[in-house]
Amino acid sequence: MSSDMENLSIISDDPESSEEQWTAIDSRRVGDELGLQSSRTSERLNQIDRVRANGVGNHVALPQLVVCGDQSAGKSSVLEGISGIPFPRKDGLCTRFATEIVLRHTPQEIRMTATVIPHSSRDEDEKARLASFRMEFRDFAQLPGIIEAAGQSMGVRLSEDQTNAPAFAADVLRLELVGNTGLHLTIVDLPGLISVSENEHDVQLVSDLVDSYLESSRTIVLAVVPASSDVDTQGIIQRARRYDRDGVRTVGIITKPDLINAGTEQRVARLAKNMDRTKLNLGFFLLKNPAPAELQEGLSPAARKRAEEAFFSSEPWCDLGLDASRVGIENLRTFLQELLDSHIERELPKVRQELRELLERNRQSLAALGMERTSASQVRIYLTQISADFQSLVRAGVDGDYGGRDVRFFNVQGKDFANRLRAVVHLENEKFASYMREHGQTRKIIHREDDKSSDETDTLSCNNEGQILVSKEELVAWIKQVYHRTRGKELPGNYNHALLAELFHSQSTRWAKIAREHVDAIAKLVSNFLQAALKFVVKDNKVRQNVHRCVEKSVQENNKRALDELNVLLEDEARQPITYNHYYTDNIQKARNDQSKHRIQESMHNAIENDWNGKFHVNNSADNIEKLVTSLQRQVVVDMTEQACSEAQNDLAAYYKVATKTFVDNVCRQVVERHIVAKLPSVFEPVLVSGYETEDLLRMAAESPQVGLRRDEARHLQEVLEQSLEDLGV
């Protein structure tokens, strides 16, 4: 419907077609005698009139009266009886599209204007063309030409030879009359409901047009049915029930009782008394429309009232027990006045609430568009503010400061706390450290009975992590193999320095892959965090995408430096093992002590069993001590190769532990923290924006025409909503 319909809308969907000429409006016929404005409702109607004039009708449904029915149901005569306005009835002209006749009462001479409201389905060019249609006129005698011009502009079929043109248009012709009209009304003439047509599209178009008015819960439906037809076949009744299931806003109006066959009056009377199969909660009214000749003569309201009274006072109508308060246009007008009064009182609080909610949503939409940015200076200020907000938010994430003004961004949703960057980086680093401890070494010692993948065979197997699973004996065998191929000038029982280096480099071959995967995981966490931060700070999709490209470029450079740093660390690990960490010597000493203790225990056990017959007792005599020493010496078998490999195994285990801890810390501090995390607040900072050229600024964040249009629309809507709430006394 039109965005500026007046406070009371009376809508017809089929003009009667017996009169060829249009009659000029006569303001004497539309004064207090016919208006629906009582002292009780006048203020409310004026409020609605002002709200509708603000253009809110497209956004919030407003109370209105709607007259609907099938073609030739007599709706135009009903409208004329209610309003006192002689409606146009030129056949085939007004029924091709909706025609709104807007009456605004002011103590001035009447000024009349015709415009076209394009339908939302039109493209932008067609909307602009149709919206430019505007014609001034002085009386209704000029309307045929105006309506024909509007129809041509809409492209509808106005003659039989226009076979390719559509029969109906969804656009609306708006006729506005401002002056001493005596009424605040909007009269909308709609195409009548069609049940049968050669063009199904026309049927659907008219159906959708009528439904768009009926579906509003604030529309009082005046369902017009001719007395000569079976009410059950009238589509308007079924439609009214569909949209008004509770029956609180549908009134039945029976027309043309003078045209029924003799003897069927009882059936019409039963329907009028709401005693038929088809019943309405608000009941029916029975009217006699003026004859075409009476309309041509300009039948006055008083004369119409007398003619109706005479008709229903005659036989057989006077003997059918009709409810006198439900007969005649005057009673209908009084009833509608009271119905409209209660309807408005009931609906206005809802209108106010919807206006408040719409205003709040519109304010949020306007805020989401950000500041206006049509000039380079505006864009620079806008981007500077964005960069400052973004930098502040990112720094808070890096520092782990999850409170303050950005607390909403850092809110935890269920188990997801990805926006808390420092927390997720800590967690990922800890996972990396734990994984390196458990799965960093190439060869991992396991007990064969616990190794499910080996199937109790002697062949080497790998676990799901890609490690080689070996027993203690298999590890010693591997060390011996490497020992033999690395021997140099050293004496037996010693090992070449190359042995420890080769063993360590072999055991740490997985480090590069694990570390790179860790850096990639951190980079992904950071990327997700930055995208979320940009979405939180930048509401404009286009600007966000442009800023993201700038941010992504800096982040990729940081990631490259991080990987370069990691490669340096890996190169260091590929050199000769070096450490000055006392933890290494402590581990070596402990391993040697444990090994010596184990060997002494083993020698003592063998000496007791072999030389002392399982019984051991030694006093302080020199003979017993000499005997014990001699016995132990016979038990010690020195294998120099085994001795060297054992020392190498101890040294490997001690150095691997120290090197792993150092490597993990270096990756987390020198790679992740130094190059990825610590540099995040500077990936898009205000100093960068200050260095942009004007062309770059406009390309990155200049406001698009579409955004500018949305901003203008949102500002205008905010103004009219605020004005409408003020008009309603809120």
Residue pairs with C-beta under 8 A, 6 or more apart in sequence:
1 9
1 57
1 58
1 172
1 188
1 212
1 213
2 57
2 100
2 102
2 117
2 172
2 174
2 186
3 55
3 56
3 57
3 58
3 117
4 52
4 53
4 54
4 55
4 57
4 102
5 52
5 57
5 62
5 64
5 100
5 102
5 186
5 188
6 48
6 49
6 52
6 53
6 102
6 103
6 104
6 184
6 185
6 186
7 45
7 46
7 47
7 48
7 49
7 51
7 52
7 62
7 63
7 184
8 36
8 45
8 48
8 63
8 64
8 65
8 183
8 184
8 185
8 186
8 340
9 64
9 65
9 66
9 185
9 186
9 187
9 188
9 219
10 65
10 66
10 67
10 79
10 82
10 83
10 185
10 186
10 187
10 188
11 64
11 65
11 66
11 67
11 68
11 187
11 188
11 189
11 190
11 213
12 67
12 75
12 76
12 78
12 79
12 87
12 187
12 188
12 189
12 190
13 67
13 68
13 69
13 75
13 189
13 190
13 191
13 192
13 193
13 206
13 210
14 69
14 70
14 71
14 72
14 73
14 75
14 76
14 95
14 190
14 191
14 192
15 75
15 76
15 87
15 88
15 89
15 90
15 94
15 95
15 189
16 72
16 74
16 76
16 77
16 89
16 292
17 72
17 89
17 90
17 91
17 92
18 89
18 292
18 295
19 89
19 90
19 292
19 295
19 296
20 90
20 91
21 90
21 141
22 88
22 89
22 90
22 140
22 141
22 143
22 144
23 86
23 140
23 141
23 298
24 139
24 140
24 141
25 85
25 86
25 110
25 139
25 140
25 177
25 181
26 86
26 298
27 110
27 179
27 180
27 181
27 182
29 84
29 85
29 86
29 300
29 301
30 83
30 84
30 85
30 103
30 181
30 182
30 183
31 182
32 182
33 84
33 301
34 82
34 83
34 84
34 182
34 183
34 301
34 333
35 182
35 183
36 45
36 82
36 183
36 333
36 336
36 337
36 340
37 45
37 183
37 184
38 337
38 341
40 341
41 337
41 340
41 341
41 344
44 341
44 344
44 345
44 348
45 184
45 344
46 184
47 348
47 727
47 728
47 729
48 62
48 63
48 344
49 104
49 184
50 724
50 727
51 62
51 351
51 724
51 727
51 728
52 62
52 186
53 104
54 720
54 723
54 724
54 727
55 720
56 62
56 355
56 720
56 721
56 724
59 358
59 717
59 721
60 351
60 354
60 355
60 358
61 216
61 217
61 218
61 219
61 351
62 218
62 351
63 218
63 219
63 220
63 340
63 343
63 344
63 347
63 348
63 351
64 186
64 216
64 218
64 219
64 220
65 219
65 220
65 222
65 336
65 340
66 213
66 214
66 219
66 220
66 221
66 222
67 75
67 78
67 79
67 222
67 224
67 253
68 75
68 190
68 193
68 210
68 213
68 214
68 221
68 222
68 223
68 224
68 236
68 239
68 240
69 75
69 192
69 193
69 223
69 224
69 225
69 234
69 236
70 192
70 193
70 195
70 225
70 226
70 229
70 234
70 235
70 236
71 192
71 193
71 194
72 192
72 226
73 192
73 224
73 225
73 226
73 234
73 236
73 255
74 224
74 226
74 255
74 256
74 287
74 289
75 192
75 224
75 255
76 87
76 89
76 189
77 255
77 287
77 289
77 290
77 295
78 222
78 224
78 253
78 255
78 287
78 289
78 329
79 85
79 87
79 187
80 86
80 87
80 295
81 287
81 289
81 301
81 304
81 329
81 332
81 333
82 329
82 332
82 333
82 336
83 183
83 185
83 187
84 183
84 301
85 101
85 103
85 185
85 187
86 140
86 295
86 298
87 187
87 189
88 94
88 140
88 143
88 144
88 147
88 189
89 295
90 144
90 147
92 158
93 144
93 147
93 148
93 151
93 158
94 147
94 189
95 189
95 191
95 192
96 151
96 154
96 156
96 157
96 158
96 167
96 168
96 169
96 191
97 150
97 151
97 154
97 156
97 168
97 169
97 170
97 171
97 172
97 173
97 191
98 170
98 171
98 172
98 173
98 188
98 189
98 190
98 191
98 209
99 147
99 172
99 173
99 174
99 175
99 188
99 189
100 117
100 172
100 173
100 174
100 175
100 186
100 187
100 188
100 189
101 175
101 177
101 185
101 186
101 187
101 188
101 189
102 174
102 175
102 176
102 177
102 185
102 186
102 187
103 177
103 181
103 183
103 184
103 185
103 186
103 187
104 176
104 177
104 178
104 179
104 181
104 184
105 179
105 180
105 181
105 182
105 183
105 184
106 178
106 179
106 180
107 180
108 178
108 179
108 180
109 179
109 180
110 177
110 178
110 179
110 180
110 181
111 136
111 177
111 178
111 179
112 136
112 137
112 138
112 139
112 175
112 176
112 177
112 178
113 134
113 135
113 136
113 137
113 175
113 176
114 133
114 134
114 135
114 136
114 137
114 143
114 146
114 150
114 173
114 174
114 175
114 176
115 131
115 133
115 134
115 173
115 174
115 176
116 130
116 131
116 133
116 150
116 153
116 154
116 171
116 172
116 173
116 174
117 130
117 131
117 171
117 172
117 173
117 174
118 126
118 127
118 130
118 131
118 171
119 169
119 170
119 171
119 172
121 170
122 130
122 171
129 153
130 153
130 154
130 171
133 149
133 150
133 153
135 146
135 149
137 143
137 146
143 175
146 175
147 173
148 158
150 173
151 158
151 169
152 158
154 169
154 171
155 165
155 166
155 169
156 165
156 166
156 167
156 168
156 169
157 163
157 165
157 166
157 167
158 165
166 201
166 202
167 199
167 202
168 191
168 202
168 205
168 206
168 209
170 205
170 208
170 209
172 188
188 213
190 206
190 209
190 210
190 213
191 206
191 209
192 206
193 206
193 207
193 210
193 235
193 236
194 202
194 203
194 206
194 207
195 203
195 235
196 203
197 203
210 239
211 239
211 243
213 219
214 221
214 239
214 240
214 243
214 244
215 243
217 249
217 347
218 343
218 347
218 350
218 351
219 249
220 249
220 250
220 251
220 336
220 339
220 340
220 343
221 240
221 243
221 244
221 249
221 250
221 251
222 251
222 253
222 336
223 234
223 236
223 237
223 240
223 250
223 251
223 252
223 253
223 280
224 236
224 253
224 255
225 231
225 234
225 236
225 237
225 252
225 253
225 254
225 255
226 254
226 255
226 256
226 259
227 254
227 255
227 256
227 257
227 259
227 260
227 268
227 286
228 256
228 259
228 260
228 261
231 237
231 252
231 271
231 276
231 278
232 277
232 278
237 252
237 278
240 250
241 247
241 250
244 250
246 281
247 280
247 281
247 282
248 281
248 282
249 282
249 343
250 280
250 281
250 282
251 280
251 282
251 283
251 284
251 285
251 335
251 336
251 339
252 271
252 280
252 282
252 283
252 284
252 285
253 284
253 285
253 287
253 332
254 268
254 271
254 272
254 284
254 285
254 286
254 287
255 287
255 289
256 288
256 289
257 265
257 268
257 286
257 287
257 288
257 311
257 317
258 288
258 311
260 268
265 316
265 317
265 320
266 320
267 276
268 286
269 317
269 320
269 321
269 322
270 276
271 278
271 284
272 284
272 285
272 286
272 322
272 323
272 326
272 327
273 284
273 321
273 322
273 323
273 326
274 280
274 283
274 284
282 339
283 326
284 326
285 326
285 327
285 331
285 332
285 335
286 312
286 322
286 326
286 327
286 328
287 308
287 327
287 328
287 329
287 332
288 307
288 308
288 311
288 312
288 328
290 299
290 304
290 307
294 303
294 304
294 307
299 307
304 329
305 328
305 329
305 330
308 327
308 328
308 329
308 330
309 328
311 317
312 318
312 322
312 327
312 328
324 331
325 331
325 335
348 728
351 728
352 725
352 728
352 730
355 721
355 724
355 725
355 728
355 730
356 725
356 730
358 717
358 721
359 718
359 721
359 722
359 725
362 714
362 717
362 718
362 721
363 718
365 710
365 714
366 711
366 714
366 715
366 718
367 539
368 539
369 539
369 540
369 707
369 710
369 711
369 714
370 382
370 538
370 539
370 540
370 543
371 378
371 381
371 382
371 385
372 378
372 703
372 708
372 711
373 379
373 381
373 382
373 701
373 702
373 703
374 702
374 703
374 708
376 694
376 697
376 698
379 697
379 698
379 700
379 701
379 702
380 689
380 690
380 692
380 697
382 701
383 547
383 689
383 692
383 697
383 700
383 701
384 686
384 689
384 690
386 537
386 538
386 543
386 547
386 701
387 684
387 685
387 686
387 688
387 689
388 686
389 537
390 533
390 534
390 537
390 538
390 547
390 684
391 681
391 682
391 684
391 685
391 686
392 406
393 406
393 409
393 533
393 536
393 537
394 421
394 529
394 530
394 533
394 680
394 681
394 683
395 401
395 680
395 681
396 402
396 404
396 406
396 410
397 410
397 419
397 420
397 421
397 422
397 529
397 533
397 680
398 421
398 422
398 677
398 678
398 680
398 681
399 422
400 420
400 421
400 422
400 423
402 410
402 420
403 410
406 536
409 419
409 532
409 533
409 536
410 419
410 420
411 419
412 420
417 423
417 424
418 424
418 525
418 528
418 529
418 532
419 529
419 532
419 533
421 525
421 526
421 529
421 677
421 680
424 525
424 529
425 522
425 525
425 672
425 677
428 518
428 521
428 522
428 525
429 518
429 668
429 672
432 514
432 515
432 518
432 664
432 667
432 668
433 664
433 668
435 514
436 511
436 514
436 660
436 663
436 664
437 660
439 465
439 467
439 510
439 514
440 508
440 510
440 511
440 514
440 660
441 467
441 507
441 508
441 510
441 656
442 467
442 468
442 506
442 507
442 508
442 509
442 510
443 467
443 468
443 469
443 470
443 475
443 478
443 506
443 507
444 463
444 467
444 468
444 469
444 470
445 470
445 471
445 472
445 475
446 469
446 470
446 471
447 471
448 454
448 456
448 471
449 456
451 461
451 469
453 461
453 462
453 463
453 469
454 461
454 469
460 468
460 469
460 470
460 474
461 468
461 469
462 468
462 469
463 469
466 510
467 510
470 478
475 649
476 645
476 649
479 503
479 645
479 648
479 649
479 652
480 641
480 645
482 499
482 502
482 503
482 506
483 495
483 499
483 641
483 644
483 645
483 648
486 495
486 496
486 498
486 499
486 502
487 495
487 496
488 496
488 498
490 496
492 640
492 641
492 644
493 640
493 643
493 644
494 644
495 644
495 645
495 647
495 648
497 576
499 648
500 577
500 648
500 651
500 652
500 655
501 576
501 577
503 648
503 652
504 577
504 652
504 655
504 656
504 659
505 573
505 574
507 652
507 656
508 573
508 656
508 659
508 663
511 570
511 573
511 663
512 570
515 566
515 569
515 570
515 663
515 667
515 671
516 563
516 566
518 667
518 672
519 559
519 562
519 563
519 566
519 667
519 671
519 672
519 676
522 672
522 676
522 677
523 555
523 559
523 562
523 676
526 555
526 676
526 677
526 680
527 552
527 555
530 548
530 551
530 555
530 680
530 683
531 548
534 544
534 547
534 548
534 551
535 544
538 544
538 547
540 701
540 707
542 704
542 707
543 700
543 701
546 699
546 700
546 701
547 684
547 700
547 701
550 684
550 688
550 700
551 683
551 684
554 679
554 682
554 683
554 684
555 680
555 683
558 675
558 676
558 679
558 680
558 683
559 675
559 676
561 675
562 671
562 672
562 674
562 675
562 676
563 671
565 670
565 671
565 674
565 675
566 667
566 671
569 663
569 666
569 667
569 670
569 671
573 659
573 663
577 655
577 659
579 655
579 658
579 659
579 662
581 658
581 662
583 657
583 658
584 654
584 655
584 658
585 654
587 650
587 653
587 654
587 657
587 658
588 650
588 651
588 654
591 650
591 653
591 654
592 650
595 646
595 650
599 636
602 635
603 632
603 635
603 636
604 632
606 635
607 628
607 631
607 632
607 634
607 635
608 614
608 615
608 616
610 631
610 635
611 627
611 631
611 634
612 631
618 624
618 625
618 628
689 697
692 700
703 711
